[in-house]
Amino acid sequence: MKTLTRSAATLAVAALLAACGGPSADELLATAKDSLAQHDTKSATISLKSALQKNSDLAEARLLLGTTLLASGDAAGASVELRKAAQLKLPEARVVPPLARALLATGEERRIVQTWADTTLGQPAADADLATTLAQAYLKLDQAEKAAAAVDAALKAQPDWAPAMLLKARLLASRQDVDGALALVERMTTADPKQADAWLLKGQLEQYGRHDRDAALAAYRRAVEADARKMTAHQALVGLLVAGGQLDAAEAHVQQLAKTLPDVAGTKLLQAQIAYLRGDYEGVRKLTQPLVQATPNNPVVLQLAGAAEYQLRALPQAETLLAKAVQLQPGMPLATGLLAQIYLRGGQADKALALLQPELDGGKPRAETLLLAGQAHLQNGQAHQAEAAFAQAAKLAPQDPRARTALAMGKIGRGDAAGLGELETLAAGDSGVGADMALIASLLRRGDRAKALKAIDALDAKRPHDPTPELLRGRVLLTGGDRAGARAAFDRATKRDATYFPAVASLAALDLADGKAAAARQRFDAEIAHDPKNWRAMLALAEWLERTGAGADAVSAQLAAAVKAAPNEALPRLRLIDDRLARRDARGALAAARDATTALPSSADLLAAQARAELASQDYQQALTSFQKLSQMLPRSPAGLLGQSDAHLGLKDPAAAERALKSALDLAPKLVPAQRALIGLYTADGRYAEAVALAREIQKQRPAEAVGYLAEAEVELARRKPEAALAVLRSAVQKAPGADTAIRLHAALRATGHGDEAERFAAGWQKQHAEDLAFRFHLGDEALARQDWAGAEARYREVLSRQPNNPLALNNVAWLLLKQGKPGALAMAEKANTVAPGQAALRDTLALAAAAEGQLPRALALQKDTVQRAPEAPALRLTLAKLLLQSGDKAGARAELDKLAKLGPGFDGQTEVAELLKKVS
């Protein structure tokens, strides 16, 4: 008791001291200003936050914290603080310019121009600052004329405003007026020879505009003279020297820089770059290791460090560093190429293709990228795509031996048989494997498996210890139906490299297809026993658990084990988050996501997953912040803006959601999800004309696709114009014929009282489109809704006659057999769950079928697990209650029924719930 009293007294005194002692808010503000004067932003931030804890209305501290966060790169945090500063009635001239800059950094260009396009602050410097930001916003919105006008306004407000002058010079250069841009920059350097940014821009204009290397070098040297700490100028100077073959001069400059600024990170980076060019990869490693620790989100540092590790054959370390580099700055040539090669060595062709796809889609891929893409397609067995990639590479680099291979493939593509002979000659005479791979791809494309196998034999002779030839052999044999031969080839691949997971996974797939689930499990277990950190095998085992009907807890535990084994890999963490979201475990998903982003803060995929988990948890404000960070991380991707729209809707701010969607469309004008969401907003707000206009814009963009027509029909139905909707749908069936438009027209005809026309249309459509099984499935759904059990069963069986493994048709037939008291439901339900494991609705039917066959313990175990996976699905809980009641467990049944009763009118099965509650009373 005495100890307790003393502790309480101590805590009381400490609290009193905390409240009354220590520096005041004003003193902390003064300390922060001193720290900023010494360029110590970290200490300044701490002092400012402490000051605001003591006095949250200290406007000056709020403003200073916002500008400090902005300078340190936290634009999202800065915008929050600066908005609060504005609410504290600070003069607009002080708050608006930095707030606009913060919003620009978070991708809210449209909001900037909508809010401040016509704003005048009454102070020249503030007006110039704001107008310059407006100009940058207009540029991001591709409104060059307005950007130029805003720059002119900035210079009118303050003629010597350097940021505006530099931006005007860049605008002139973008219009090919290099002379005008140079004249403006030279005016700046004449007025103030210490304008390092102006000298740097002059160098760039001379280098890239006039192609005057000597003038560019002179300008870069003046830039570093004006500001010795201007690392971008040092980097430009060294880069130009290296590009001109003056490696010794570049090295001499870096050595001098090391004497004057030895402890600056930029100096260390330049030293490492020179070491890499000299082939001193160990030296690069020593220089970059501390840089990676100090600046873990610097893509240039990560690229260089990863490249060194690649050259030193430390591939796991290289993969981690390079993957992070390309996440932070997509498209870095060296990092992208090396990382793709690592993925291909590991048999991860899909991952390599995903990495290369942005450049391939950009319209100007490099030959190296095309060659890597071709290899990835070949590894995936996509011979046609591989051939096309190799042929395109040949056009870009006809002298490259690899491109000569592609050139031969181009001849093959044109039907010139000489191309095959050239490929065979190249493959025989080249110690590399590019020609061999191209030859194999070409032969497979032609369907000549026999010659493809011979080409694989030749590749095998060159690489007798490489498992890749046997993997390719196995896949070729498998396409020819030789499962035994394929299995033997995959086995040989694993003998060459027991850890070659593509071959292990191929063998496991054969095991599962042959009904040998235990054998597949043993393969994954063996992989994990050999390498306890083999996360790919762990993920495969989790999938195996899902497919074989293991409980949700077992699958989740296996995913958690994969995360623990590979904490620096994003994919296991993503799978764990997605698994918990699929089980409606929003809290668990959010915990996993926050752990993931803490461990891998530079992963855009994980940040997006965290934002999704926050949406699922209805923490819309935090989700908005996360999606804003995603937009900063991926400024060219609309993904963050789409998420921001969802978060704004959760916050009941449709206007902000609309702005986010329009910004997404500025980045990707044909982005259907954004267009559909915007149509939904217009419709909900009664802005039908705008909704129809956007739907018709989609139709112009995608005239042969259904999406635009269906969107317009939805709008017409929403404003209660069914005949107009039918007219659109009839037109859609003509212009974009397909299952989607046919189903929607048929359903709309029935819903609007045109039953006879619906029947005629259905008969005609089935006659003309006998292979359209989706429409037949729709007819089954309609019969089901009318409680025409026999008719529905007949329709679903029509689907199964052509698609015997269609899981939904299997499930629905099983349910209908139960409903009609017919035999065979259990076999149907088991097959459906084998084809598509883990689906709650399918598992529900399986439980009912098992109970009907007298397997009540199995049914209960299955349904309990299903409810655990989807706890918010009341229909599943009702089935569980029925099964519990059937087993005699009235208490358990009542517990489930009470939960359903609490849902009230939100669950339309309350009548049945009430009847069942009477039975358990």
Secondary structure, 3 states (H helix, E strand, C coil): CHHHHHHHHHHHHHHHHHHHCCCCHHHHHHHHHHHHHCCCHHHHHHHHHHHHHHCCCCHHHHHHHHHHHHHCCCHHHHHHHHHHHHHCCCCHHHHHHHHHHHHHHCCCHHHHHHHHCCCCCCCHHHHHHHHHHHHHHHHHCCCHHHHHHHHHHHHHHCCCCHHHHHHHHHHHHHCCCHHHHHHHHHHHHHHCCCCHHHHHHHHHHHHHHCCCHHHHHHHHHHHHHHCCCCHHHHHHHHHHHHHCCCHHHHHHHHHHHHHHCCCCHHHHHHHHHHHHHCCCHHHHHHHHHHHHHHCCCCHHHHHHHHHHHHHCCCHHHHHHHHHHHHHHCCCCHHHHHHHHHHHHHCCCHHHHHHHHHHHHHCCCCCHHHHHHHHHHHHHCCCHHHHHHHHHHHHHHCCCCHHHHHHHHHHHHHCCCCHHHHHHHHHHHHCCCCHHHHHHHHHHHHCCCHHHHHHHHHHHHHHCCCCCHHHHHHHHHHHHCCCHHHHHHHHHHHHHHCCCCHHHHHHHHHHHHHCCCHHHHHHHHHHHHHHCCCCHHHHHHHHHHHHHCCCCHHHHHHHHHHHHHHCCCCHHHHHHHHHHHHHCCCHHHHHHHHHHHHHHCCCCHHHHHHHHHHHHHCCCHHHHHHHHHHHHHHCCCCCHHHHHHHHHHHHCCCHHHHHHHHHHHHHHCCCCHHHHHHHHHHHHHCCCHHHHHHHHHHHHHHCCCCCHHHHHHHHHHHHCCCHHHHHHHHHHHHHHCCCHHHHHHHHHHHHHCCCHHHHHHHHHHHHHHCCCCHHHHHHHHHHHHHCCCHHHHHHHHHHHHHHCCCCHHHHHHHHHHHHHHCCCCHHHHHHHHHHHCCCCHHHHHHHHHHHHHCCCHHHHHHHHHHHHHHCCCCHHHHHHHHHHHHHHCCHHHHHHHHHHHHCCHHHCCCHHHHHHHHHHHC
